[in-house]
Amino acid sequence: MKHNESIGCSVADCKYHCKEDDYCTLDKIKVGTHESSPKSVECTDCQSFELH
């Protein structure tokens, strides 16, 4: 599966994770937040995640 070298990813449980290395296979991802006023990296989420 071809990966996108612009999107690194270490979430192996995601449907779009490249199985050969730590990259995403999508052309682009959507990043969002679950906080009203995010102040740290833990407040952000990859909203393109899908469990495989």
N, C-alpha and C positions, 0 to 999 in steps of 0.2 A: 504494500500500500504506500503511495507517495505521500510524503509529509510536507508541511509548510515550514520552511526554515525560519520564517519570521515569527512563528508561534511556538515557543517552547512549552511543554506540558509534561508533568510527571504523574498525572491522574490516570493510572492504568485501567481503572474501572470504567472510564468513559468510552462510549461507542466510537468516538472520533480520535482516540489516542493511537498513534502509530505504534504498532507492536514491536517494531525493530529498534526504536530509540525513543527518546523523550521529546517528541514533537506532536503537534496536532495535525490532523489531515484536512481540516476545513480551510477554505480560502480566507475566511474571516470569522471572528468570534464576536459575541456580544458580551460586554462586561457591565455588570450592574451592581447595585448595593441593596442590602436588606436593612439599612439604617437610614434615618431621616437626615442625618448630618454625619457622614462617614469621616473618621479621623485616623484610621489605621488600615493597613493592608487586610486585616482580618474582617473588615466590614465590607469588602468587595467580593463579588462572586462571578464566576464564568457562567453566564446564563445560556450558553450553548451546550452545556453538559447534558448528556443523555447516558443513562446506564445501559451497558450492553448486556 
